[in-house]
Amino acid sequence: MGGGILTRVAASTAGVLGTLVLVTGAAEFLAERAVGDWRRSLGEVAPDADVTEVVGAGLDAGGFAELTSPSLFAACRGAIIRGLDTVPDDMHEALLDYASGPEPDVALIAVHPGGVKGKGLLDRLRATGVHEVKVEAPKPWKLAGWITAESRRLGVRMEPAAADLLHRAVGDDIRALAAAVEQLCSDHPGVMVDIDLVSRYYEGRAEIKTFDIAERAVNGDRTGALELLRWALSQRVALPLLTSAFATTVRRLIKLSFAPSGLSGGDLAREVGCSPAQLTRLREQTRGWDASGLATALDAVAEADAAVKGGAADPGYAMERMVLTVVDARAATRGRSG
């Protein structure tokens, strides 16, 4: 169940009052958003609700009884238990008893950070039929899909290629990605967010440019790759970013080239470690490579990475040699296949 669903579930008083909601998983940002959705849901049905927040480790019988009793100052009460994994053992039964029969004028939400600690209590609470919001961060190869879902949540459509580019520009941090999606969507309501729009927003970002250089090189675009390389060197882009982009690109080509046959698109993307949009480009790129060429390219990247991290006297030369070696390796592949 996604975090935003709570807002819709709480269309009536029964949607949030008289319930215990579990928020489980290690994605702290998504957990906070789920709690925020819960707060808004409670505010919609009980604007004057008295909300109290406690830490699980400090929970005792007296405190829990007060937490789950109607407030003297408001008709309804809300309670947030942080760190469900730290609740003392002698409080487990009290929580389970409450989950089986919540107070009708009380809304309770408990946050568990994932992991094995406190899992016994968590599983027993699940067995009572409580609502659960799972907040695990998407795997890197699923982030582009998560970005498009984020944009839909905000009422804006985003092209898969644009989501992929945004992922490359911002990185894997979902808090930063959510903020980027929100910015794009708020600036362009009702407009399809395409790759050109994302490119304008993030033009010059080193993360994009390094992958652009790598992709031009593996596509055999000597002139384009060298032009972008000169830009990166003039902008003092961190060279380990560049070798990392090359390593990621070449390794994905290798994984795709030797992936088991018969995999579905989703399984193949997972095997390669990329998004579906990236997989489409990689399939086109692999047509110009064979095993020998890919081995040569990977060796060139490793050599350049060692030179940069080892304090090469002329790191720019090491980068240029890497680019040219990769381009020449592709050309040699085409020569062998021709």
N, C-alpha and C positions, 0 to 999 in steps of 0.2 A: 504494500500500500504506500503510495507516495505521500510526502508531507502535505501538499496542497489539498489533498482529498478531505482533510478534516474540516476545512472551511465549508465544503459542500455538505459533508455529513451532518454538520450542526445546523441544519435548516430549521430544526425544531429543538425545543428544550431537551428532549430525550437524546439528542445527538451528542451532547457533551456533558450535561449534568447527569448524575447517576451512573457514571462510567469510570473505569480505570483504563487509561491509554498507556501502552508501552512504546517508548522510542528506543530502538536498539540498533547499535552499529557504531563503527569507529569514525564515521565522517562527522566531525564536530560541527562544521558549518551546516550540514543538512539537518543535524539534530537540533541546532538552534532555530533553524527555520521551521521545523516541525513544531517546536514549542511555541514559536511566534504565531503559527497558524492556529494552534490550540487556544492561545490567549485571545486571538481575534474572534474565534468561534464562541468562546465563553462570553466575550464582551458583547457579541451580537444578541445573545439570549439572556444575559444577566449583566447589564452595564455596570451595576453597582456591586458586583461580586468582590468579596475580599479575597485576594490572592496571596498565598504565603509560599515561600520557597525554603526548602531545607536540604541538608546534605545527608545522604543515607547513613553515613557512619555515626552521625549524632542522633539517630532516631531511637526513641525509647517508647515504652508503652504509654506513658502520660502524654508525651508530645504527639504521638500518632493519634491518640484519641481526640486531642484538641484539634489536630489538623483535619480530621475527617468528621468533625461535628459542625452543625450549622453555626454561623457566626452570630455574635451578639449585635454586630454593627451593620450587617447586611443580610438580605434574604438568602443569598447563596454564597458558597465558598469555593475557591479554587486552590489547589495545592500542587506544588511541583517538588518531586523528590529527585535530586541530582545524585548520581553515583549509586544506582540501585545495587551495583556489585559490592558496595561496602556496607550494606545494611547488616547489622549484627544478626547472628544466627537465631537468637531468642526472639527476634521480631518477624521471622519468616511466616510463622503460623498466623500472626495477626494480619499480615498483608494478604495472605491467601484467604483468610476468612472474609476480609473486606472485599476482595475481588469477587467473591461468590455472591455478595449482596451489598453493593455500594449504596451509600446514602443518596437519596433522590435529589437533594439540593446541594450536592458536593461534586465537583469535577476534579479528578485526580489524574496526574500524568507523572510517570516515572521514567527516568532516562538511564539506560544501561549502555556503557561504552563499547560493548562487544568483548570478545575474548572469553576465556574459560572461567574467570573469576565470577562467582555469583551465578553461574549458568544453571545450577540446580534449581535455585529459586526462580530464575527466568523461565525455565521449562515448565515448572509447576504452575506459574502464573498463566503461561500460554494455554495450559490445559483447561483453565477455567473459562476460556473463550473471550478473553479481553481483546480490545482493539490493539493492533500492533503496527507501528510505522517503522519500516526497516530503512536504515540510512547508511548503507555501505557506499563508498565512493566507487564510481564506475571504473573499470579497467581502462588503461590508456587507449586501447583500440576501440573502446565503446564511447569515448568522450565526445567524438563528433556527433554521434547519435544523441547523446545526452544534451549537447548544445542545441540541437534542433528541437528537442523536446522542451527545453527551457524557453526557447523563443515562442513555441506554441502556447506554453503556459502563460506567456505575456501577450498573447493575441497577435503575434507576428510570425510570418512564415520565413524560413531561412533555407536557402539552397544547401544541399549536402556539401558541395565543394566550398561554399562560404564557411560552413561550420568547421570543415577540416582546416581551412586557412586560419580561422580564428584560434583553433586549438594550437596550431603551430606557432602563432604569434604570441599567445598568452602563456602557454605551457599547460601542465597537468593539474594545477591547483584549482579546485572546483570553486572556491570562494572568488578567486580572481576571474575565472571564466564566467561565473554567474553575474558578477559586476559588469563585465564586458558586454554580455548579452543584454543585460538590462539597459546599459547605456545606448547600445545600438537600437534597441527596440523603442526606447523613450524618445530618441532623436528622430526616428523614422516610423511613426505609427502608421499601420495600414500599408506599409511598403514592403515588398519582397526584398529581404536582405540577400544580396547576391555577392559573388566573389569580388566584383569591382568595388562595391561599397566597403567591404571589409579591407580590401587592399588600400583604399584611400585613407581609412582610419589608421592603419598600422604600417603605412609606407615608411621604410627606413628601419623597421624593427630588426635587430640583428638576427633574431631567431628565424624570421622569414627569409632574410637574405642568405643566410648560410645554407638553408635547404634549397633555395633557388640555385645557388652555385653548384651544389651537389647534383641536383636534378639536371641542370644544363650539361654538366660533365658526363653523367651517365647516359645522356641522350646524344652525346657526341658533339655538342655545341661548343667548340673550342673558343670562338670569339666571344660569345655571350658569357661563358664561364669566367674567362680571364677579365672581362670588363667588370663583372660583379666582384671578382676577387680584388681588383684594384680599388674598387669602392670600399670594400670591407677593410682593406689595409689602411686606406686613407682615413677611415672613420675609427681606426684603432679597435675594431671588433675583436673581442677575446678569441684568440685563435683556437683554443680547445673547443669552443662552440662550433667552429668550422670543421675540425677533424671529427667531432662527435656527429655532426650532421652527415658527413660523408660515410662514417662507419655505420650509422643507422640505415642510410639509404642502400649501401652495398650489401649489408647483412640481410636486409629485407628481400633484396633481389635474389640472394642465395637461398634464403628460406623458401621463397616462392618457387624458384627453379627446381628445388628438390622436395617440395611438399608432396605428401601422398596424393594419389589421384582419387577422384570421386568425392572430394570434400565439397560441402555446400559453401556458398559465398561467405556466410557468417563464420563457419568453422575454419575456412581457409584464411580469413582475415585474422582470426584468433591465432591460428598457427603461425602466421607471418608476423603478427604483432602490429597491425595497422588498422585503420578504419576502412570501411567499404569504399569510400571515395579514393583513398590512397591506393587500395587494391586495384582499382581500375587503371590508374596510372602505372602502377608497377607491372601489371600484365603487359601493357604496351612496351614498357622499357625492357622487359626480359627478352623480347624478341630480338634485340640486338646484342645479346650476350650468350657466351657459352661458359662452361665450367672453368676453362683455362683463363679466359679473360677476367672473370670474377675473382679468381684467386690472385691474379696480378693486381687488380684494383684494390683488393683487401690488403695485400702486402704494402702497397703504396700508402694507403691510409695509416696503417700501423707504423710505418717508417716516419711519416710526417708527424704523427702524434708523439712519437718518441722524441723527435727532433725539437718540437715545440716545448714539451714538458721537460726536456733535458737542457733547455737554455741554448738552443742553436744560435750561432753567431748571426745568421741571416734567416730568421723565421719566415720572412716573406718569400725567399727563394724556395724554402721547404714546401710552402703552400703551393707555389706555382708549379713545382715539380710534381706534387701530388695531383693537381688538376690535370696537367698535361699527360701524366702516366695513365690516369683513368680514361681520358679521352682517347689516347692511343690504344689502350687495351680494348676498348669497344671497337675501334677501327680494325684492329687485328682480328677480332671475332668475326666481323663482317667479311673480312678478307678470307678467313678460313671457310666460312659458310658459302661464300660466293664461288 
